[in-house]
Amino acid sequence: VRHDFGYRNWKKYRAFTRSVRSTIDKRFLGDMKAHCATRSIWLQNSCYETAYRYYAGVRALGWI
């Protein structure tokens, strides 16, 4: 939710730069990793893998 909020609002104010995008995306990854750290030890690896895949997705398609 915070990631989408960041994209939407920075674009709204026409201040969405590569630097801003990178910061928002890194925070998105940080949020996902923090969530994964709360999961059981049995689920953490798959959670981290999913987090990195989502991060790669937003890095690849984030300008859309």
Predicted model as a PDB file, atoms N, CA, C, CB and O in Angstrom, pLDDT in the B-factor column:
MODEL        1                                                                  
ATOM      1  N   VAL A   1       0.832  -1.183   0.000  1.00 76.00           N  
ATOM      2  CA  VAL A   1       0.000   0.000   0.000  1.00 76.00           C  
ATOM      3  C   VAL A   1       0.883   1.256   0.000  1.00 76.00           C  
ATOM      4  CB  VAL A   1      -0.950  -0.007   1.217  1.00 76.00           C  
ATOM      5  O   VAL A   1       0.628   2.202  -0.745  1.00 76.00           O  
ATOM      6  N   ARG A   2       1.919   1.251   0.841  1.00 74.00           N  
ATOM      7  CA  ARG A   2       2.779   2.435   0.916  1.00 74.00           C  
ATOM      8  C   ARG A   2       3.498   2.667  -0.419  1.00 74.00           C  
ATOM      9  CB  ARG A   2       3.810   2.282   2.059  1.00 74.00           C  
ATOM     10  O   ARG A   2       3.687   3.811  -0.831  1.00 74.00           O  
ATOM     11  N   HIS A   3       3.894   1.592  -1.086  1.00 76.00           N  
ATOM     12  CA  HIS A   3       4.572   1.703  -2.379  1.00 76.00           C  
ATOM     13  C   HIS A   3       3.667   2.371  -3.407  1.00 76.00           C  
ATOM     14  CB  HIS A   3       5.009   0.316  -2.880  1.00 76.00           C  
ATOM     15  O   HIS A   3       4.082   3.307  -4.091  1.00 76.00           O  
ATOM     16  N   ASP A   4       2.450   1.897  -3.514  1.00 73.00           N  
ATOM     17  CA  ASP A   4       1.497   2.480  -4.466  1.00 73.00           C  
ATOM     18  C   ASP A   4       1.188   3.931  -4.117  1.00 73.00           C  
ATOM     19  CB  ASP A   4       0.200   1.662  -4.494  1.00 73.00           C  
ATOM     20  O   ASP A   4       1.055   4.770  -5.008  1.00 73.00           O  
ATOM     21  N   PHE A   5       1.074   4.225  -2.832  1.00 67.00           N  
ATOM     22  CA  PHE A   5       0.844   5.595  -2.372  1.00 67.00           C  
ATOM     23  C   PHE A   5       1.992   6.502  -2.824  1.00 67.00           C  
ATOM     24  CB  PHE A   5       0.697   5.636  -0.830  1.00 67.00           C  
ATOM     25  O   PHE A   5       1.764   7.609  -3.313  1.00 67.00           O  
ATOM     26  N   GLY A   6       3.213   6.026  -2.656  1.00 78.00           N  
ATOM     27  CA  GLY A   6       4.374   6.818  -3.064  1.00 78.00           C  
ATOM     28  C   GLY A   6       4.392   7.094  -4.557  1.00 78.00           C  
ATOM     29  O   GLY A   6       4.590   8.234  -4.979  1.00 78.00           O  
ATOM     30  N   TYR A   7       4.189   6.065  -5.353  1.00 78.00           N  
ATOM     31  CA  TYR A   7       4.158   6.260  -6.805  1.00 78.00           C  
ATOM     32  C   TYR A   7       3.065   7.253  -7.190  1.00 78.00           C  
ATOM     33  CB  TYR A   7       3.934   4.917  -7.528  1.00 78.00           C  
ATOM     34  O   TYR A   7       3.311   8.205  -7.931  1.00 78.00           O  
ATOM     35  N   ARG A   8       1.875   7.024  -6.687  1.00 74.00           N  
ATOM     36  CA  ARG A   8       0.725   7.845  -7.062  1.00 74.00           C  
ATOM     37  C   ARG A   8       0.942   9.319  -6.700  1.00 74.00           C  
ATOM     38  CB  ARG A   8      -0.541   7.318  -6.380  1.00 74.00           C  
ATOM     39  O   ARG A   8       0.688  10.204  -7.517  1.00 74.00           O  
ATOM     40  N   ASN A   9       1.405   9.576  -5.490  1.00 68.00           N  
ATOM     41  CA  ASN A   9       1.525  10.957  -5.046  1.00 68.00           C  
ATOM     42  C   ASN A   9       2.709  11.680  -5.645  1.00 68.00           C  
ATOM     43  CB  ASN A   9       1.622  11.002  -3.566  1.00 68.00           C  
ATOM     44  O   ASN A   9       2.594  12.861  -5.973  1.00 68.00           O  
ATOM     45  N   TRP A  10       3.836  11.023  -5.801  1.00 75.00           N  
ATOM     46  CA  TRP A  10       4.966  11.690  -6.433  1.00 75.00           C  
ATOM     47  C   TRP A  10       4.651  11.996  -7.900  1.00 75.00           C  
ATOM     48  CB  TRP A  10       6.235  10.821  -6.324  1.00 75.00           C  
ATOM     49  O   TRP A  10       5.060  13.035  -8.417  1.00 75.00           O  
ATOM     50  N   LYS A  11       3.933  11.105  -8.564  1.00 74.00           N  
ATOM     51  CA  LYS A  11       3.527  11.371  -9.949  1.00 74.00           C  
ATOM     52  C   LYS A  11       2.529  12.522 -10.006  1.00 74.00           C  
ATOM     53  CB  LYS A  11       2.915  10.107 -10.587  1.00 74.00           C  
ATOM     54  O   LYS A  11       2.585  13.356 -10.910  1.00 74.00           O  
ATOM     55  N   LYS A  12       1.615  12.563  -9.038  1.00 75.00           N  
ATOM     56  CA  LYS A  12       0.594  13.616  -8.999  1.00 75.00           C  
ATOM     57  C   LYS A  12       1.239  15.003  -8.943  1.00 75.00           C  
ATOM     58  CB  LYS A  12      -0.338  13.416  -7.787  1.00 75.00           C  
ATOM     59  O   LYS A  12       0.766  15.938  -9.589  1.00 75.00           O  
ATOM     60  N   TYR A  13       2.312  15.131  -8.175  1.00 72.00           N  
ATOM     61  CA  TYR A  13       2.977  16.423  -8.024  1.00 72.00           C  
ATOM     62  C   TYR A  13       4.132  16.608  -9.001  1.00 72.00           C  
ATOM     63  CB  TYR A  13       3.483  16.577  -6.612  1.00 72.00           C  
ATOM     64  O   TYR A  13       4.948  17.519  -8.863  1.00 72.00           O  
ATOM     65  N   ARG A  14       4.179  15.725  -9.986  1.00 80.00           N  
ATOM     66  CA  ARG A  14       5.176  15.787 -11.061  1.00 80.00           C  
ATOM     67  C   ARG A  14       6.605  15.864 -10.522  1.00 80.00           C  
ATOM     68  CB  ARG A  14       4.902  16.990 -11.955  1.00 80.00           C  
ATOM     69  O   ARG A  14       7.446  16.591 -11.052  1.00 80.00           O  
ATOM     70  N   ALA A  15       6.858  15.104  -9.465  1.00 78.00           N  
ATOM     71  CA  ALA A  15       8.182  15.075  -8.853  1.00 78.00           C  
ATOM     72  C   ALA A  15       8.734  13.650  -8.845  1.00 78.00           C  
ATOM     73  CB  ALA A  15       8.128  15.637  -7.419  1.00 78.00           C  
ATOM     74  O   ALA A  15       9.622  13.328  -8.057  1.00 78.00           O  
ATOM     75  N   PHE A  16       8.210  12.806  -9.718  1.00 78.00           N  
ATOM     76  CA  PHE A  16       8.581  11.394  -9.770  1.00 78.00           C  
ATOM     77  C   PHE A  16       9.822  11.248 -10.629  1.00 78.00           C  
ATOM     78  CB  PHE A  16       7.419  10.522 -10.325  1.00 78.00           C  
ATOM     79  O   PHE A  16       9.732  11.165 -11.853  1.00 78.00           O  
ATOM     80  N   THR A  17      10.976  11.218  -9.989  1.00 83.00           N  
ATOM     81  CA  THR A  17      12.260  11.103 -10.691  1.00 83.00           C  
ATOM     82  C   THR A  17      12.814   9.687 -10.521  1.00 83.00           C  
ATOM     83  CB  THR A  17      13.280  12.156 -10.158  1.00 83.00           C  
ATOM     84  O   THR A  17      12.259   8.879  -9.778  1.00 83.00           O  
ATOM     85  N   ARG A  18      13.892   9.405 -11.205  1.00 83.00           N  
ATOM     86  CA  ARG A  18      14.541   8.095 -11.054  1.00 83.00           C  
ATOM     87  C   ARG A  18      14.985   7.880  -9.605  1.00 83.00           C  
ATOM     88  CB  ARG A  18      15.756   7.975 -12.009  1.00 83.00           C  
ATOM     89  O   ARG A  18      14.864   6.777  -9.071  1.00 83.00           O  
ATOM     90  N   SER A  19      15.489   8.915  -8.989  1.00 85.00           N  
ATOM     91  CA  SER A  19      15.955   8.827  -7.609  1.00 85.00           C  
ATOM     92  C   SER A  19      14.794   8.540  -6.650  1.00 85.00           C  
ATOM     93  CB  SER A  19      16.666  10.126  -7.207  1.00 85.00           C  
ATOM     94  O   SER A  19      14.903   7.687  -5.770  1.00 85.00           O  
ATOM     95  N   VAL A  20      13.702   9.251  -6.829  1.00 83.00           N  
ATOM     96  CA  VAL A  20      12.520   9.035  -5.990  1.00 83.00           C  
ATOM     97  C   VAL A  20      12.000   7.622  -6.192  1.00 83.00           C  
ATOM     98  CB  VAL A  20      11.414  10.070  -6.313  1.00 83.00           C  
ATOM     99  O   VAL A  20      11.682   6.927  -5.228  1.00 83.00           O  
ATOM    100  N   ARG A  21      11.917   7.208  -7.423  1.00 85.00           N  
ATOM    101  CA  ARG A  21      11.437   5.855  -7.726  1.00 85.00           C  
ATOM    102  C   ARG A  21      12.313   4.806  -7.052  1.00 85.00           C  
ATOM    103  CB  ARG A  21      11.407   5.619  -9.246  1.00 85.00           C  
ATOM    104  O   ARG A  21      11.798   3.857  -6.461  1.00 85.00           O  
ATOM    105  N   SER A  22      13.622   4.968  -7.136  1.00 87.00           N  
ATOM    106  CA  SER A  22      14.546   4.024  -6.522  1.00 87.00           C  
ATOM    107  C   SER A  22      14.338   3.963  -5.005  1.00 87.00           C  
ATOM    108  CB  SER A  22      15.996   4.412  -6.846  1.00 87.00           C  
ATOM    109  O   SER A  22      14.336   2.879  -4.421  1.00 87.00           O  
ATOM    110  N   THR A  23      14.167   5.105  -4.381  1.00 88.00           N  
ATOM    111  CA  THR A  23      13.939   5.159  -2.935  1.00 88.00           C  
ATOM    112  C   THR A  23      12.647   4.458  -2.551  1.00 88.00           C  
ATOM    113  CB  THR A  23      13.904   6.606  -2.455  1.00 88.00           C  
ATOM    114  O   THR A  23      12.624   3.684  -1.594  1.00 88.00           O  
ATOM    115  N   ILE A  24      11.578   4.718  -3.282  1.00 85.00           N  
ATOM    116  CA  ILE A  24      10.296   4.076  -3.003  1.00 85.00           C  
ATOM    117  C   ILE A  24      10.416   2.568  -3.167  1.00 85.00           C  
ATOM    118  CB  ILE A  24       9.196   4.630  -3.928  1.00 85.00           C  
ATOM    119  O   ILE A  24       9.922   1.810  -2.332  1.00 85.00           O  
ATOM    120  N   ASP A  25      11.062   2.131  -4.229  1.00 91.00           N  
ATOM    121  CA  ASP A  25      11.213   0.701  -4.480  1.00 91.00           C  
ATOM    122  C   ASP A  25      12.063   0.022  -3.403  1.00 91.00           C  
ATOM    123  CB  ASP A  25      11.836   0.475  -5.854  1.00 91.00           C  
ATOM    124  O   ASP A  25      11.756  -1.096  -2.990  1.00 91.00           O  
ATOM    125  N   LYS A  26      13.130   0.686  -2.945  1.00 93.00           N  
ATOM    126  CA  LYS A  26      13.966   0.118  -1.895  1.00 93.00           C  
ATOM    127  C   LYS A  26      13.186   0.004  -0.584  1.00 93.00           C  
ATOM    128  CB  LYS A  26      15.227   0.972  -1.693  1.00 93.00           C  
ATOM    129  O   LYS A  26      13.350  -0.967   0.156  1.00 93.00           O  
ATOM    130  N   ARG A  27      12.351   0.982  -0.300  1.00 92.00           N  
ATOM    131  CA  ARG A  27      11.524   0.900   0.904  1.00 92.00           C  
ATOM    132  C   ARG A  27      10.514  -0.227   0.792  1.00 92.00           C  
ATOM    133  CB  ARG A  27      10.803   2.225   1.154  1.00 92.00           C  
ATOM    134  O   ARG A  27      10.202  -0.893   1.779  1.00 92.00           O  
ATOM    135  N   PHE A  28      10.007  -0.438  -0.409  1.00 92.00           N  
ATOM    136  CA  PHE A  28       9.086  -1.553  -0.659  1.00 92.00           C  
ATOM    137  C   PHE A  28       9.777  -2.873  -0.334  1.00 92.00           C  
ATOM    138  CB  PHE A  28       8.593  -1.546  -2.133  1.00 92.00           C  
ATOM    139  O   PHE A  28       9.210  -3.724   0.351  1.00 92.00           O  
ATOM    140  N   LEU A  29      11.002  -3.041  -0.826  1.00 96.00           N  
ATOM    141  CA  LEU A  29      11.756  -4.252  -0.531  1.00 96.00           C  
ATOM    142  C   LEU A  29      12.011  -4.369   0.976  1.00 96.00           C  
ATOM    143  CB  LEU A  29      13.090  -4.259  -1.305  1.00 96.00           C  
ATOM    144  O   LEU A  29      11.879  -5.452   1.546  1.00 96.00           O  
ATOM    145  N   GLY A  30      12.368  -3.274   1.605  1.00 96.00           N  
ATOM    146  CA  GLY A  30      12.598  -3.288   3.050  1.00 96.00           C  
ATOM    147  C   GLY A  30      11.356  -3.690   3.828  1.00 96.00           C  
ATOM    148  O   GLY A  30      11.440  -4.453   4.790  1.00 96.00           O  
ATOM    149  N   ASP A  31      10.192  -3.173   3.409  1.00 94.00           N  
ATOM    150  CA  ASP A  31       8.933  -3.541   4.059  1.00 94.00           C  
ATOM    151  C   ASP A  31       8.654  -5.033   3.901  1.00 94.00           C  
ATOM    152  CB  ASP A  31       7.769  -2.721   3.478  1.00 94.00           C  
ATOM    153  O   ASP A  31       8.240  -5.702   4.847  1.00 94.00           O  
ATOM    154  N   MET A  32       8.886  -5.540   2.699  1.00 96.00           N  
ATOM    155  CA  MET A  32       8.631  -6.966   2.467  1.00 96.00           C  
ATOM    156  C   MET A  32       9.595  -7.832   3.273  1.00 96.00           C  
ATOM    157  CB  MET A  32       8.752  -7.297   0.971  1.00 96.00           C  
ATOM    158  O   MET A  32       9.190  -8.849   3.835  1.00 96.00           O  
ATOM    159  N   LYS A  33      10.862  -7.437   3.332  1.00 98.00           N  
ATOM    160  CA  LYS A  33      11.834  -8.209   4.103  1.00 98.00           C  
ATOM    161  C   LYS A  33      11.513  -8.170   5.596  1.00 98.00           C  
ATOM    162  CB  LYS A  33      13.248  -7.680   3.857  1.00 98.00           C  
ATOM    163  O   LYS A  33      11.693  -9.169   6.293  1.00 98.00           O  
ATOM    164  N   ALA A  34      11.045  -7.035   6.086  1.00 97.00           N  
ATOM    165  CA  ALA A  34      10.645  -6.937   7.490  1.00 97.00           C  
ATOM    166  C   ALA A  34       9.477  -7.884   7.765  1.00 97.00           C  
ATOM    167  CB  ALA A  34      10.259  -5.478   7.851  1.00 97.00           C  
ATOM    168  O   ALA A  34       9.426  -8.531   8.811  1.00 97.00           O  
ATOM    169  N   HIS A  35       8.554  -7.959   6.831  1.00 97.00           N  
ATOM    170  CA  HIS A  35       7.436  -8.892   6.982  1.00 97.00           C  
ATOM    171  C   HIS A  35       7.950 -10.329   7.004  1.00 97.00           C  
ATOM    172  CB  HIS A  35       6.409  -8.704   5.841  1.00 97.00           C  
ATOM    173  O   HIS A  35       7.529 -11.128   7.840  1.00 97.00           O  
ATOM    174  N   CYS A  36       8.847 -10.653   6.097  1.00 98.00           N  
ATOM    175  CA  CYS A  36       9.384 -12.022   6.029  1.00 98.00           C  
ATOM    176  C   CYS A  36      10.086 -12.410   7.327  1.00 98.00           C  
ATOM    177  CB  CYS A  36      10.362 -12.155   4.849  1.00 98.00           C  
ATOM    178  O   CYS A  36      10.028 -13.566   7.746  1.00 98.00           O  
ATOM    179  N   ALA A  37      10.740 -11.455   7.955  1.00 97.00           N  
ATOM    180  CA  ALA A  37      11.451 -11.736   9.202  1.00 97.00           C  
ATOM    181  C   ALA A  37      10.500 -12.155  10.321  1.00 97.00           C  
ATOM    182  CB  ALA A  37      12.247 -10.516   9.634  1.00 97.00           C  
ATOM    183  O   ALA A  37      10.931 -12.786  11.286  1.00 97.00           O  
ATOM    184  N   THR A  38       9.225 -11.818  10.209  1.00 97.00           N  
ATOM    185  CA  THR A  38       8.247 -12.186  11.232  1.00 97.00           C  
ATOM    186  C   THR A  38       7.638 -13.558  10.978  1.00 97.00           C  
ATOM    187  CB  THR A  38       7.149 -11.146  11.300  1.00 97.00           C  
ATOM    188  O   THR A  38       6.929 -14.090  11.832  1.00 97.00           O  
ATOM    189  N   ARG A  39       7.906 -14.125   9.827  1.00 97.00           N  
ATOM    190  CA  ARG A  39       7.343 -15.431   9.471  1.00 97.00           C  
ATOM    191  C   ARG A  39       8.117 -16.540  10.171  1.00 97.00           C  
ATOM    192  CB  ARG A  39       7.367 -15.642   7.937  1.00 97.00           C  
ATOM    193  O   ARG A  39       9.229 -16.323  10.652  1.00 97.00           O  
ATOM    194  N   SER A  40       7.532 -17.714  10.225  1.00 96.00           N  
ATOM    195  CA  SER A  40       8.228 -18.842  10.837  1.00 96.00           C  
ATOM    196  C   SER A  40       9.468 -19.173  10.009  1.00 96.00           C  
ATOM    197  CB  SER A  40       7.291 -20.082  10.953  1.00 96.00           C  
ATOM    198  O   SER A  40       9.541 -18.862   8.820  1.00 96.00           O  
ATOM    199  N   ILE A  41      10.421 -19.799  10.651  1.00 96.00           N  
ATOM    200  CA  ILE A  41      11.672 -20.161   9.991  1.00 96.00           C  
ATOM    201  C   ILE A  41      11.428 -21.026   8.759  1.00 96.00           C  
ATOM    202  CB  ILE A  41      12.588 -20.890  10.964  1.00 96.00           C  
ATOM    203  O   ILE A  41      12.217 -21.001   7.815  1.00 96.00           O  
ATOM    204  N   TRP A  42      10.357 -21.778   8.766  1.00 97.00           N  
ATOM    205  CA  TRP A  42      10.029 -22.679   7.648  1.00 97.00           C  
ATOM    206  C   TRP A  42       9.513 -21.909   6.431  1.00 97.00           C  
ATOM    207  CB  TRP A  42       8.982 -23.709   8.088  1.00 97.00           C  
ATOM    208  O   TRP A  42       9.574 -22.410   5.308  1.00 97.00           O  
ATOM    209  N   LEU A  43       9.015 -20.713   6.649  1.00 97.00           N  
ATOM    210  CA  LEU A  43       8.437 -19.935   5.544  1.00 97.00           C  
ATOM    211  C   LEU A  43       9.320 -18.773   5.086  1.00 97.00           C  
ATOM    212  CB  LEU A  43       7.090 -19.397   5.955  1.00 97.00           C  
ATOM    213  O   LEU A  43       9.061 -18.162   4.049  1.00 97.00           O  
ATOM    214  N   GLN A  44      10.349 -18.476   5.850  1.00 97.00           N  
ATOM    215  CA  GLN A  44      11.150 -17.287   5.535  1.00 97.00           C  
ATOM    216  C   GLN A  44      11.821 -17.339   4.173  1.00 97.00           C  
ATOM    217  CB  GLN A  44      12.195 -17.095   6.581  1.00 97.00           C  
ATOM    218  O   GLN A  44      11.774 -16.353   3.437  1.00 97.00           O  
ATOM    219  N   ASN A  45      12.438 -18.445   3.817  1.00 97.00           N  
ATOM    220  CA  ASN A  45      13.148 -18.501   2.531  1.00 97.00           C  
ATOM    221  C   ASN A  45      12.229 -18.230   1.358  1.00 97.00           C  
ATOM    222  CB  ASN A  45      13.807 -19.853   2.352  1.00 97.00           C  
ATOM    223  O   ASN A  45      12.568 -17.438   0.478  1.00 97.00           O  
ATOM    224  N   SER A  46      11.067 -18.875   1.329  1.00 97.00           N  
ATOM    225  CA  SER A  46      10.147 -18.643   0.208  1.00 97.00           C  
ATOM    226  C   SER A  46       9.604 -17.219   0.242  1.00 97.00           C  
ATOM    227  CB  SER A  46       8.984 -19.655   0.241  1.00 97.00           C  
ATOM    228  O   SER A  46       9.345 -16.623  -0.804  1.00 97.00           O  
ATOM    229  N   CYS A  47       9.434 -16.680   1.433  1.00 98.00           N  
ATOM    230  CA  CYS A  47       8.959 -15.297   1.555  1.00 98.00           C  
ATOM    231  C   CYS A  47       9.993 -14.324   0.981  1.00 98.00           C  
ATOM    232  CB  CYS A  47       8.663 -14.952   3.037  1.00 98.00           C  
ATOM    233  O   CYS A  47       9.646 -13.416   0.225  1.00 98.00           O  
ATOM    234  N   TYR A  48      11.257 -14.517   1.343  1.00 98.00           N  
ATOM    235  CA  TYR A  48      12.308 -13.646   0.806  1.00 98.00           C  
ATOM    236  C   TYR A  48      12.423 -13.780  -0.713  1.00 98.00           C  
ATOM    237  CB  TYR A  48      13.655 -13.973   1.464  1.00 98.00           C  
ATOM    238  O   TYR A  48      12.620 -12.784  -1.408  1.00 98.00           O  
ATOM    239  N   GLU A  49      12.304 -14.989  -1.224  1.00 98.00           N  
ATOM    240  CA  GLU A  49      12.346 -15.182  -2.678  1.00 98.00           C  
ATOM    241  C   GLU A  49      11.216 -14.415  -3.352  1.00 98.00           C  
ATOM    242  CB  GLU A  49      12.255 -16.680  -3.031  1.00 98.00           C  
ATOM    243  O   GLU A  49      11.424 -13.764  -4.376  1.00 98.00           O  
ATOM    244  N   THR A  50      10.029 -14.492  -2.777  1.00 97.00           N  
ATOM    245  CA  THR A  50       8.883 -13.769  -3.331  1.00 97.00           C  
ATOM    246  C   THR A  50       9.105 -12.268  -3.249  1.00 97.00           C  
ATOM    247  CB  THR A  50       7.593 -14.154  -2.594  1.00 97.00           C  
ATOM    248  O   THR A  50       8.783 -11.541  -4.189  1.00 97.00           O  
ATOM    249  N   ALA A  51       9.650 -11.800  -2.142  1.00 97.00           N  
ATOM    250  CA  ALA A  51       9.923 -10.367  -1.982  1.00 97.00           C  
ATOM    251  C   ALA A  51      10.862  -9.863  -3.075  1.00 97.00           C  
ATOM    252  CB  ALA A  51      10.530 -10.086  -0.596  1.00 97.00           C  
ATOM    253  O   ALA A  51      10.618  -8.816  -3.673  1.00 97.00           O  
ATOM    254  N   TYR A  52      11.925 -10.602  -3.331  1.00 97.00           N  
ATOM    255  CA  TYR A  52      12.871 -10.178  -4.369  1.00 97.00           C  
ATOM    256  C   TYR A  52      12.252 -10.238  -5.767  1.00 97.00           C  
ATOM    257  CB  TYR A  52      14.125 -11.049  -4.322  1.00 97.00           C  
ATOM    258  O   TYR A  52      12.594  -9.434  -6.633  1.00 97.00           O  
ATOM    259  N   ARG A  53      11.361 -11.170  -5.983  1.00 97.00           N  
ATOM    260  CA  ARG A  53      10.672 -11.225  -7.285  1.00 97.00           C  
ATOM    261  C   ARG A  53       9.755 -10.022  -7.464  1.00 97.00           C  
ATOM    262  CB  ARG A  53       9.856 -12.530  -7.416  1.00 97.00           C  
ATOM    263  O   ARG A  53       9.721  -9.423  -8.539  1.00 97.00           O  
ATOM    264  N   TYR A  54       9.013  -9.662  -6.418  1.00 94.00           N  
ATOM    265  CA  TYR A  54       8.152  -8.477  -6.504  1.00 94.00           C  
ATOM    266  C   TYR A  54       9.003  -7.222  -6.715  1.00 94.00           C  
ATOM    267  CB  TYR A  54       7.285  -8.335  -5.220  1.00 94.00           C  
ATOM    268  O   TYR A  54       8.647  -6.350  -7.508  1.00 94.00           O  
ATOM    269  N   TYR A  55      10.118  -7.139  -6.008  1.00 95.00           N  
ATOM    270  CA  TYR A  55      11.013  -5.998  -6.165  1.00 95.00           C  
ATOM    271  C   TYR A  55      11.521  -5.919  -7.606  1.00 95.00           C  
ATOM    272  CB  TYR A  55      12.196  -6.098  -5.179  1.00 95.00           C  
ATOM    273  O   TYR A  55      11.542  -4.843  -8.202  1.00 95.00           O  
ATOM    274  N   ALA A  56      11.927  -7.054  -8.157  1.00 95.00           N  
ATOM    275  CA  ALA A  56      12.393  -7.073  -9.553  1.00 95.00           C  
ATOM    276  C   ALA A  56      11.274  -6.631 -10.493  1.00 95.00           C  
ATOM    277  CB  ALA A  56      12.892  -8.487  -9.945  1.00 95.00           C  
ATOM    278  O   ALA A  56      11.525  -5.950 -11.487  1.00 95.00           O  
ATOM    279  N   GLY A  57      10.052  -7.016 -10.178  1.00 92.00           N  
ATOM    280  CA  GLY A  57       8.907  -6.622 -11.007  1.00 92.00           C  
ATOM    281  C   GLY A  57       8.684  -5.118 -10.997  1.00 92.00           C  
ATOM    282  O   GLY A  57       8.480  -4.513 -12.050  1.00 92.00           O  
ATOM    283  N   VAL A  58       8.722  -4.512  -9.817  1.00 89.00           N  
ATOM    284  CA  VAL A  58       8.490  -3.072  -9.773  1.00 89.00           C  
ATOM    285  C   VAL A  58       9.668  -2.315 -10.386  1.00 89.00           C  
ATOM    286  CB  VAL A  58       8.255  -2.610  -8.326  1.00 89.00           C  
ATOM    287  O   VAL A  58       9.478  -1.241 -10.957  1.00 89.00           O  
ATOM    288  N   ARG A  59      10.872  -2.857 -10.277  1.00 89.00           N  
ATOM    289  CA  ARG A  59      12.012  -2.205 -10.914  1.00 89.00           C  
ATOM    290  C   ARG A  59      11.880  -2.283 -12.440  1.00 89.00           C  
ATOM    291  CB  ARG A  59      13.338  -2.856 -10.450  1.00 89.00           C  
ATOM    292  O   ARG A  59      12.242  -1.336 -13.138  1.00 89.00           O  
ATOM    293  N   ALA A  60      11.375  -3.382 -12.950  1.00 90.00           N  
ATOM    294  CA  ALA A  60      11.239  -3.558 -14.391  1.00 90.00           C  
ATOM    295  C   ALA A  60      10.059  -2.778 -14.960  1.00 90.00           C  
ATOM    296  CB  ALA A  60      11.087  -5.024 -14.718  1.00 90.00           C  
ATOM    297  O   ALA A  60      10.138  -2.261 -16.074  1.00 90.00           O  
ATOM    298  N   LEU A  61       8.970  -2.691 -14.207  1.00 86.00           N  
ATOM    299  CA  LEU A  61       7.723  -2.114 -14.738  1.00 86.00           C  
ATOM    300  C   LEU A  61       7.240  -0.877 -14.007  1.00 86.00           C  
ATOM    301  CB  LEU A  61       6.646  -3.136 -14.698  1.00 86.00           C  
ATOM    302  O   LEU A  61       6.128  -0.411 -14.250  1.00 86.00           O  
ATOM    303  N   GLY A  62       8.047  -0.345 -13.125  1.00 69.00           N  
ATOM    304  CA  GLY A  62       7.606   0.742 -12.255  1.00 69.00           C  
ATOM    305  C   GLY A  62       7.222   2.046 -12.904  1.00 69.00           C  
ATOM    306  O   GLY A  62       6.509   2.836 -12.285  1.00 69.00           O  
ATOM    307  N   TRP A  63       7.653   2.311 -14.114  1.00 64.00           N  
ATOM    308  CA  TRP A  63       7.321   3.581 -14.759  1.00 64.00           C  
ATOM    309  C   TRP A  63       5.923   3.605 -15.327  1.00 64.00           C  
ATOM    310  CB  TRP A  63       8.299   3.875 -15.849  1.00 64.00           C  
ATOM    311  O   TRP A  63       5.400   4.667 -15.665  1.00 64.00           O  
ATOM    312  N   ILE A  64       5.314   2.433 -15.435  1.00 54.00           N  
ATOM    313  CA  ILE A  64       3.997   2.339 -16.076  1.00 54.00           C  
ATOM    314  C   ILE A  64       2.946   3.005 -15.218  1.00 54.00           C  
ATOM    315  CB  ILE A  64       3.616   0.873 -16.336  1.00 54.00           C  
ATOM    316  O   ILE A  64       1.772   3.030 -15.587  1.00 54.00           O  
TER     317      ILE A  64                                                      
ENDMDL                                                                          
END                                                                             
